Structure formats: structure tokens, C-alpha cells
Amino acid sequence: MGTRRKSRELTLQMLFQSDMGRQSAEQVERTFWAERDDLDDSIREFAADLFRFAMERYEEIDKLIESHAEHWRVERMAAVDRNILRAGVAEFLRFPKTPKAVVINEALEIARRFSTPESVQFINGVLDSVAKEIDGRD
């Protein structure tokens, strides 16, 4: 597994912890990193940056997701799926030079590992639609 993939998985785990535990970014970072001191700095830095950005802009990110997830409210989505989507949209916004197809592919690989086969299609459709909207803004 590449370093970026590992960072993206860690971002998902932090977002999930915040979401399910109703914890602030500071609470998550304090506990999450306490037992992960064996990670390479580049993995840790990318994950922490992406997580902080997703937490700071969560309202905007959730609105984008909902506007492209037909008939779905974010809070009704499976927790893993909504946090994969949040991480993907956060990466679109935070790192616009990263090709959208790369971000989507990485999200789908993570979904294959942590979610259901049906979720992979759902995540693909939502992220693809969000990516097109973001590209249309530029």
C-alpha cells in the first residue's frame, strides 16, 4: 500500500472516530495519534492535514455531498460511506492539483476494504458528480 493510501485510510478512521464518537478534531487527534507513533512523518502529515481540512469545512463538504447524492441526506448514509465521501471531497477542495480520478479511485479502493460492494457504486457516482461540479467552477 502506498503512503498516500495509508494516509487516506487514516483520514477515514479519524473522521469516523469524530463522527461516531461526537468528538472535536482536537479530541480525535489527541487520542488517535497517541498509539500510532511508528508511522512515517509524511503519512501522518498528509492524513492530519486532510482530516483538519475536512473538519474545518464539514458544512460545505456535506452540502456538496447531499447535492449530488440523490434522495440521500448525509446523516442517513452509512457512517463509513459518508466519511469516505467527506475525505474524498475534502481532498478535491484541499488539493485541487491531484487528479480527481486518482482521488476517486483511492476512495473506491478504501470502500472495497471497509464498506460493501453496493457502497462502492454509490461512492463512485457521488464523487464523480462532485468532481464535475468542482471542475466546472474553475
TORVO-924222 format. One record per residue: x, y, z of N, C-alpha, C in turn. Coordinates in nm, 3 decimals, always signed. Layout:
# TORVO-924222
+---------+---------+---------+---------+---------+---------+---------+---------+---------+
|      nu |      nv |      nw |     cau |     cav |     caw |      cu |      cv |      cw |
+---------+---------+---------+---------+---------+---------+---------+---------+---------+
|       X |       Y |       Z |       X |       Y |       Z |       X |       Y |       Z |
...
+---------+---------+---------+---------+---------+---------+---------+---------+---------+
//
This chain:
# TORVO-924222
+---------+---------+---------+---------+---------+---------+---------+---------+---------+
|      nu |      nv |      nw |     cau |     cav |     caw |      cu |      cv |      cw |
+---------+---------+---------+---------+---------+---------+---------+---------+---------+
|  +0.084 |  -0.118 |  +0.000 |  +0.000 |  +0.000 |  +0.000 |  +0.089 |  +0.124 |  +0.000 |
|  +0.054 |  +0.221 |  -0.083 |  +0.130 |  +0.345 |  -0.091 |  +0.109 |  +0.433 |  +0.031 |
|  +0.197 |  +0.531 |  +0.045 |  +0.187 |  +0.620 |  +0.161 |  +0.061 |  +0.705 |  +0.157 |
|  +0.023 |  +0.751 |  +0.038 |  -0.099 |  +0.832 |  +0.028 |  -0.222 |  +0.748 |  +0.063 |
|  -0.226 |  +0.624 |  +0.017 |  -0.340 |  +0.538 |  +0.050 |  -0.349 |  +0.519 |  +0.201 |
|  -0.236 |  +0.494 |  +0.264 |  -0.235 |  +0.478 |  +0.410 |  -0.285 |  +0.606 |  +0.477 |
|  -0.241 |  +0.721 |  +0.429 |  -0.288 |  +0.849 |  +0.484 |  -0.438 |  +0.866 |  +0.466 |
|  -0.487 |  +0.828 |  +0.351 |  -0.631 |  +0.840 |  +0.325 |  -0.711 |  +0.748 |  +0.417 |
|  -0.661 |  +0.628 |  +0.441 |  -0.729 |  +0.537 |  +0.533 |  -0.728 |  +0.593 |  +0.675 |
|  -0.618 |  +0.650 |  +0.715 |  -0.611 |  +0.712 |  +0.848 |  -0.707 |  +0.830 |  +0.859 |
|  -0.718 |  +0.907 |  +0.752 |  -0.813 |  +1.018 |  +0.750 |  -0.955 |  +0.965 |  +0.769 |
|  -0.990 |  +0.860 |  +0.697 |  -1.121 |  +0.798 |  +0.713 |  -1.143 |  +0.756 |  +0.858 |
|  -1.045 |  +0.694 |  +0.917 |  -1.059 |  +0.646 |  +1.055 |  -1.078 |  +0.761 |  +1.153 |
|  -1.006 |  +0.872 |  +1.130 |  -1.022 |  +0.987 |  +1.218 |  -1.160 |  +1.051 |  +1.200 |
|  -1.204 |  +1.064 |  +1.076 |  -1.337 |  +1.120 |  +1.050 |  -1.445 |  +1.031 |  +1.112 |
|  -1.428 |  +0.901 |  +1.100 |  -1.523 |  +0.806 |  +1.158 |  -1.526 |  +0.820 |  +1.311 |
|  -1.408 |  +0.831 |  +1.371 |  -1.400 |  +0.847 |  +1.516 |  -1.470 |  +0.976 |  +1.561 |
|  -1.447 |  +1.083 |  +1.489 |  -1.511 |  +1.209 |  +1.521 |  -1.662 |  +1.199 |  +1.506 |
|  -1.706 |  +1.140 |  +1.396 |  -1.847 |  +1.126 |  +1.363 |  -1.919 |  +1.039 |  +1.467 |
|  -1.870 |  +0.921 |  +1.489 |  -1.939 |  +0.826 |  +1.576 |  -1.923 |  +0.861 |  +1.724 |
|  -1.808 |  +0.915 |  +1.760 |  -1.783 |  +0.949 |  +1.899 |  -1.822 |  +1.091 |  +1.935 |
|  -1.869 |  +1.164 |  +1.833 |  -1.905 |  +1.305 |  +1.851 |  -1.792 |  +1.381 |  +1.920 |
|  -1.673 |  +1.365 |  +1.861 |  -1.553 |  +1.427 |  +1.916 |  -1.504 |  +1.540 |  +1.827 |
|  -1.444 |  +1.640 |  +1.889 |  -1.385 |  +1.751 |  +1.814 |  -1.258 |  +1.702 |  +1.745 |
|  -1.210 |  +1.783 |  +1.652 |  -1.085 |  +1.750 |  +1.583 |  -0.971 |  +1.734 |  +1.684 |
|  -0.967 |  +1.822 |  +1.782 |  -0.860 |  +1.817 |  +1.882 |  -0.867 |  +1.689 |  +1.964 |
|  -0.987 |  +1.649 |  +2.004 |  -1.002 |  +1.526 |  +2.081 |  -0.958 |  +1.405 |  +1.999 |
|  -0.999 |  +1.402 |  +1.874 |  -0.962 |  +1.290 |  +1.787 |  -0.811 |  +1.284 |  +1.770 |
|  -0.751 |  +1.396 |  +1.736 |  -0.606 |  +1.394 |  +1.712 |  -0.528 |  +1.352 |  +1.837 |
|  -0.571 |  +1.398 |  +1.950 |  -0.501 |  +1.364 |  +2.075 |  -0.502 |  +1.213 |  +2.099 |
|  -0.617 |  +1.150 |  +2.083 |  -0.626 |  +1.006 |  +2.110 |  -0.580 |  +0.922 |  +1.992 |
|  -0.610 |  +0.967 |  +1.871 |  -0.579 |  +0.887 |  +1.752 |  -0.429 |  +0.867 |  +1.733 |
|  -0.353 |  +0.974 |  +1.748 |  -0.209 |  +0.966 |  +1.722 |  -0.131 |  +0.907 |  +1.840 |
|  -0.193 |  +0.898 |  +1.956 |  -0.124 |  +0.850 |  +2.076 |  -0.066 |  +0.710 |  +2.059 |
|  -0.134 |  +0.627 |  +1.983 |  -0.086 |  +0.489 |  +1.966 |  -0.033 |  +0.461 |  +1.826 |
|  -0.001 |  +0.565 |  +1.753 |  +0.049 |  +0.548 |  +1.617 |  +0.179 |  +0.625 |  +1.596 |
|  +0.271 |  +0.608 |  +1.686 |  +0.397 |  +0.681 |  +1.675 |  +0.498 |  +0.614 |  +1.583 |
|  +0.461 |  +0.500 |  +1.525 |  +0.552 |  +0.428 |  +1.436 |  +0.534 |  +0.466 |  +1.289 |
|  +0.448 |  +0.561 |  +1.261 |  +0.420 |  +0.600 |  +1.122 |  +0.522 |  +0.699 |  +1.070 |
|  +0.548 |  +0.688 |  +0.943 |  +0.634 |  +0.784 |  +0.874 |  +0.571 |  +0.922 |  +0.882 |
|  +0.653 |  +1.026 |  +0.898 |  +0.602 |  +1.162 |  +0.911 |  +0.518 |  +1.206 |  +0.792 |
|  +0.555 |  +1.164 |  +0.671 |  +0.480 |  +1.207 |  +0.552 |  +0.338 |  +1.148 |  +0.553 |
|  +0.324 |  +1.025 |  +0.601 |  +0.191 |  +0.962 |  +0.611 |  +0.107 |  +1.039 |  +0.713 |
|  +0.166 |  +1.065 |  +0.825 |  +0.098 |  +1.132 |  +0.935 |  +0.058 |  +1.275 |  +0.896 |
|  +0.148 |  +1.349 |  +0.832 |  +0.123 |  +1.488 |  +0.796 |  +0.011 |  +1.501 |  +0.694 |
|  +0.011 |  +1.417 |  +0.591 |  -0.094 |  +1.424 |  +0.490 |  -0.230 |  +1.390 |  +0.552 |
|  -0.234 |  +1.285 |  +0.633 |  -0.359 |  +1.245 |  +0.698 |  -0.410 |  +1.354 |  +0.791 |
|  -0.322 |  +1.411 |  +0.871 |  -0.362 |  +1.516 |  +0.966 |  -0.412 |  +1.639 |  +0.892 |
|  -0.345 |  +1.677 |  +0.784 |  -0.385 |  +1.793 |  +0.706 |  -0.523 |  +1.772 |  +0.644 |
|  -0.542 |  +1.657 |  +0.583 |  -0.670 |  +1.627 |  +0.519 |  -0.783 |  +1.619 |  +0.622 |
|  -0.756 |  +1.557 |  +0.735 |  -0.856 |  +1.548 |  +0.842 |  -0.894 |  +1.687 |  +0.893 |
|  -0.796 |  +1.770 |  +0.924 |  -0.825 |  +1.904 |  +0.976 |  -0.906 |  +1.985 |  +0.875 |
|  -0.868 |  +1.978 |  +0.748 |  -0.942 |  +2.050 |  +0.644 |  -1.087 |  +2.001 |  +0.638 |
|  -1.106 |  +1.869 |  +0.640 |  -1.242 |  +1.814 |  +0.634 |  -1.325 |  +1.859 |  +0.754 |
|  -1.264 |  +1.867 |  +0.869 |  -1.336 |  +1.910 |  +0.989 |  -1.368 |  +2.060 |  +0.984 |
|  -1.274 |  +2.139 |  +0.935 |  -1.296 |  +2.285 |  +0.926 |  -1.406 |  +2.319 |  +0.826 |
|  -1.417 |  +2.241 |  +0.719 |  -1.510 |  +2.274 |  +0.612 |  -1.625 |  +2.173 |  +0.601 |
|  -1.655 |  +2.105 |  +0.712 |  -1.751 |  +1.996 |  +0.705 |  -1.888 |  +2.039 |  +0.654 |
|  -1.935 |  +2.159 |  +0.688 |  -2.067 |  +2.202 |  +0.642 |  -2.070 |  +2.215 |  +0.490 |
|  -1.969 |  +2.278 |  +0.434 |  -1.959 |  +2.293 |  +0.288 |  -1.947 |  +2.156 |  +0.221 |
|  -1.866 |  +2.070 |  +0.278 |  -1.844 |  +1.937 |  +0.223 |  -1.973 |  +1.856 |  +0.226 |
|  -2.044 |  +1.857 |  +0.339 |  -2.169 |  +1.782 |  +0.349 |  -2.275 |  +1.836 |  +0.252 |
|  -2.280 |  +1.967 |  +0.232 |  -2.375 |  +2.024 |  +0.136 |  -2.344 |  +1.976 |  -0.005 |
|  -2.216 |  +1.974 |  -0.040 |  -2.178 |  +1.924 |  -0.173 |  -2.219 |  +1.778 |  -0.189 |
|  -2.192 |  +1.698 |  -0.088 |  -2.227 |  +1.556 |  -0.094 |  -2.379 |  +1.541 |  -0.111 |
|  -2.455 |  +1.608 |  -0.028 |  -2.601 |  +1.596 |  -0.036 |  -2.657 |  +1.642 |  -0.170 |
|  -2.597 |  +1.745 |  -0.227 |  -2.649 |  +1.795 |  -0.355 |  -2.622 |  +1.698 |  -0.470 |
|  -2.534 |  +1.602 |  -0.447 |  -2.503 |  +1.505 |  -0.553 |  -2.544 |  +1.362 |  -0.517 |
|  -2.599 |  +1.344 |  -0.399 |  -2.648 |  +1.212 |  -0.356 |  -2.800 |  +1.217 |  -0.360 |
|  -2.854 |  +1.187 |  -0.474 |  -2.998 |  +1.199 |  -0.495 |  -3.078 |  +1.122 |  -0.390 |
|  -3.168 |  +1.194 |  -0.324 |  -3.259 |  +1.137 |  -0.224 |  -3.188 |  +1.085 |  -0.099 |
|  -3.066 |  +1.133 |  -0.073 |  -2.993 |  +1.090 |  +0.046 |  -2.949 |  +1.212 |  +0.127 |
|  -2.975 |  +1.207 |  +0.256 |  -2.918 |  +1.305 |  +0.347 |  -2.793 |  +1.243 |  +0.407 |
|  -2.693 |  +1.322 |  +0.431 |  -2.565 |  +1.271 |  +0.480 |  -2.585 |  +1.188 |  +0.608 |
|  -2.666 |  +1.237 |  +0.699 |  -2.682 |  +1.165 |  +0.826 |  -2.751 |  +1.031 |  +0.811 |
|  -2.816 |  +1.005 |  +0.698 |  -2.882 |  +0.876 |  +0.673 |  -2.792 |  +0.776 |  +0.601 |
|  -2.678 |  +0.822 |  +0.554 |  -2.583 |  +0.733 |  +0.486 |  -2.511 |  +0.646 |  +0.589 |
|  -2.462 |  +0.533 |  +0.544 |  -2.379 |  +0.450 |  +0.631 |  -2.258 |  +0.533 |  +0.676 |
|  -2.220 |  +0.520 |  +0.801 |  -2.113 |  +0.603 |  +0.859 |  -1.982 |  +0.592 |  +0.781 |
|  -1.946 |  +0.472 |  +0.742 |  -1.821 |  +0.455 |  +0.666 |  -1.832 |  +0.528 |  +0.532 |
|  -1.945 |  +0.511 |  +0.465 |  -1.963 |  +0.572 |  +0.333 |  -1.958 |  +0.724 |  +0.340 |
|  -2.029 |  +0.782 |  +0.435 |  -2.031 |  +0.929 |  +0.441 |  -1.892 |  +0.984 |  +0.474 |
|  -1.814 |  +0.910 |  +0.550 |  -1.681 |  +0.959 |  +0.583 |  -1.580 |  +0.935 |  +0.471 |
|  -1.600 |  +0.833 |  +0.392 |  -1.519 |  +0.817 |  +0.270 |  -1.550 |  +0.933 |  +0.176 |
|  -1.679 |  +0.965 |  +0.161 |  -1.718 |  +1.077 |  +0.076 |  -1.661 |  +1.209 |  +0.129 |
|  -1.668 |  +1.231 |  +0.259 |  -1.614 |  +1.354 |  +0.317 |  -1.464 |  +1.365 |  +0.289 |
|  -1.393 |  +1.256 |  +0.307 |  -1.249 |  +1.259 |  +0.283 |  -1.219 |  +1.288 |  +0.135 |
|  -1.294 |  +1.225 |  +0.045 |  -1.273 |  +1.248 |  -0.098 |  -1.301 |  +1.391 |  -0.140 |
|  -1.414 |  +1.445 |  -0.095 |  -1.449 |  +1.583 |  -0.130 |  -1.350 |  +1.680 |  -0.067 |
|  -1.308 |  +1.652 |  +0.056 |  -1.207 |  +1.737 |  +0.120 |  -1.078 |  +1.739 |  +0.038 |
|  -1.040 |  +1.623 |  -0.014 |  -0.918 |  +1.619 |  -0.095 |  -0.937 |  +1.694 |  -0.226 |
|  -1.053 |  +1.684 |  -0.288 |  -1.079 |  +1.765 |  -0.409 |  -1.055 |  +1.912 |  -0.380 |
|  -1.108 |  +1.960 |  -0.268 |  -1.101 |  +2.102 |  -0.236 |  -0.964 |  +2.145 |  -0.185 |
|  -0.901 |  +2.062 |  -0.104 |  -0.773 |  +2.098 |  -0.041 |  -0.656 |  +2.083 |  -0.137 |
|  -0.662 |  +1.982 |  -0.222 |  -0.552 |  +1.952 |  -0.314 |  -0.604 |  +1.947 |  -0.457 |
|  -0.641 |  +2.064 |  -0.513 |  -0.704 |  +2.065 |  -0.646 |  -0.613 |  +2.016 |  -0.758 |
|  -0.483 |  +2.012 |  -0.736 |  -0.392 |  +1.964 |  -0.841 |  -0.386 |  +1.811 |  -0.849 |
|  -0.431 |  +1.744 |  -0.744 |  -0.438 |  +1.598 |  -0.750 |  -0.549 |  +1.562 |  -0.846 |
|  -0.520 |  +1.480 |  -0.947 |  -0.626 |  +1.444 |  -1.043 |  -0.748 |  +1.384 |  -0.972 |
|  -0.864 |  +1.431 |  -1.010 |  -0.987 |  +1.385 |  -0.947 |  -1.003 |  +1.233 |  -0.963 |
|  -0.961 |  +1.180 |  -1.077 |  -0.971 |  +1.035 |  -1.099 |  -0.888 |  +0.957 |  -0.998 |
|  -0.775 |  +1.011 |  -0.958 |  -0.690 |  +0.946 |  -0.858 |  -0.762 |  +0.945 |  -0.723 |
|  -0.818 |  +1.058 |  -0.686 |  -0.890 |  +1.068 |  -0.557 |  -1.007 |  +0.970 |  -0.557 |
|  -1.082 |  +0.966 |  -0.665 |  -1.197 |  +0.876 |  -0.674 |  -1.152 |  +0.731 |  -0.666 |
|  -1.050 |  +0.695 |  -0.742 |  -1.001 |  +0.557 |  -0.740 |  -0.955 |  +0.516 |  -0.600 |
|  -0.885 |  +0.604 |  -0.533 |  -0.839 |  +0.574 |  -0.397 |  -0.959 |  +0.555 |  -0.304 |
|  -1.059 |  +0.641 |  -0.316 |  -1.179 |  +0.629 |  -0.232 |  -1.249 |  +0.495 |  -0.258 |
|  -1.252 |  +0.454 |  -0.383 |  -1.317 |  +0.327 |  -0.417 |  -1.240 |  +0.208 |  -0.361 |
|  -1.109 |  +0.215 |  -0.365 |  -1.028 |  +0.107 |  -0.307 |  -1.049 |  +0.100 |  -0.156 |
|  -1.058 |  +0.214 |  -0.092 |  -1.083 |  +0.217 |  +0.053 |  -1.224 |  +0.164 |  +0.082 |
|  -1.321 |  +0.201 |  -0.001 |  -1.458 |  +0.150 |  +0.016 |  -1.462 |  -0.002 |  -0.001 |
|  -1.386 |  -0.055 |  -0.095 |  -1.382 |  -0.200 |  -0.113 |  -1.329 |  -0.270 |  +0.012 |
|  -1.240 |  -0.203 |  +0.081 |  -1.180 |  -0.260 |  +0.202 |  -1.270 |  -0.245 |  +0.324 |
|  -1.338 |  -0.131 |  +0.337 |  -1.410 |  -0.100 |  +0.460 |  -1.562 |  -0.099 |  +0.449 |
|  -1.617 |  -0.109 |  +0.327 |  -1.761 |  -0.097 |  +0.312 |  -1.816 |  -0.214 |  +0.231 |
|  -1.931 |  -0.194 |  +0.169 |  -1.999 |  -0.301 |  +0.096 |  -1.985 |  -0.280 |  -0.055 |
|  -2.005 |  -0.386 |  -0.133 |  -1.998 |  -0.371 |  -0.279 |  -2.096 |  -0.266 |  -0.333 |
|  -2.215 |  -0.258 |  -0.276 |  -2.312 |  -0.159 |  -0.321 |  -2.262 |  -0.018 |  -0.293 |
|  -2.193 |  -0.002 |  -0.184 |  -2.142 |  +0.130 |  -0.146 |  -2.039 |  +0.181 |  -0.246 |
|  -1.963 |  +0.091 |  -0.303 |  -1.860 |  +0.131 |  -0.398 |  -1.923 |  +0.206 |  -0.515 |
|  -2.033 |  +0.154 |  -0.568 |  -2.102 |  +0.220 |  -0.679 |  -2.158 |  +0.355 |  -0.636 |
|  -2.217 |  +0.360 |  -0.519 |  -2.275 |  +0.484 |  -0.467 |  -2.166 |  +0.590 |  -0.451 |
|  -2.057 |  +0.554 |  -0.388 |  -1.946 |  +0.647 |  -0.365 |  -1.889 |  +0.695 |  -0.497 |
|  -1.874 |  +0.604 |  -0.592 |  -1.823 |  +0.641 |  -0.724 |  -1.913 |  +0.746 |  -0.789 |
|  -2.043 |  +0.722 |  -0.787 |  -2.136 |  +0.815 |  -0.850 |  -2.135 |  +0.952 |  -0.785 |
|  -2.136 |  +0.956 |  -0.654 |  -2.138 |  +1.084 |  -0.584 |  -2.008 |  +1.160 |  -0.607 |
|  -1.894 |  +1.093 |  -0.589 |  -1.766 |  +1.163 |  -0.607 |  -1.746 |  +1.210 |  -0.750 |
|  -1.787 |  +1.129 |  -0.846 |  -1.775 |  +1.169 |  -0.987 |  -1.858 |  +1.294 |  -1.014 |
|  -1.978 |  +1.299 |  -0.962 |  -2.066 |  +1.414 |  -0.981 |  -2.009 |  +1.538 |  -0.912 |
|  -1.961 |  +1.523 |  -0.790 |  -1.899 |  +1.637 |  -0.718 |  -1.778 |  +1.687 |  -0.795 |
|  -1.696 |  +1.595 |  -0.843 |  -1.575 |  +1.633 |  -0.919 |  -1.611 |  +1.716 |  -1.041 |
|  -1.715 |  +1.677 |  -1.112 |  -1.757 |  +1.752 |  -1.230 |  -1.802 |  +1.893 |  -1.192 |
|  -1.873 |  +1.906 |  -1.081 |  -1.915 |  +2.039 |  -1.038 |  -1.792 |  +2.125 |  -1.002 |
|  -1.701 |  +2.068 |  -0.930 |  -1.582 |  +2.144 |  -0.890 |  -1.500 |  +2.184 |  -1.012 |
|  -1.486 |  +2.091 |  -1.106 |  -1.413 |  +2.124 |  -1.230 |  -1.483 |  +2.236 |  -1.307 |
|  -1.615 |  +2.238 |  -1.302 |  -1.693 |  +2.341 |  -1.371 |  -1.677 |  +2.478 |  -1.312 |
|  -1.635 |  +2.486 |  -1.186 |  -1.613 |  +2.614 |  -1.119 |  -1.484 |  +2.682 |  -1.166 |
|  -1.387 |  +2.599 |  -1.202 |  -1.253 |  +2.652 |  -1.237 |  -1.251 |  +2.725 |  -1.368 |
+---------+---------+---------+---------+---------+---------+---------+---------+---------+
//
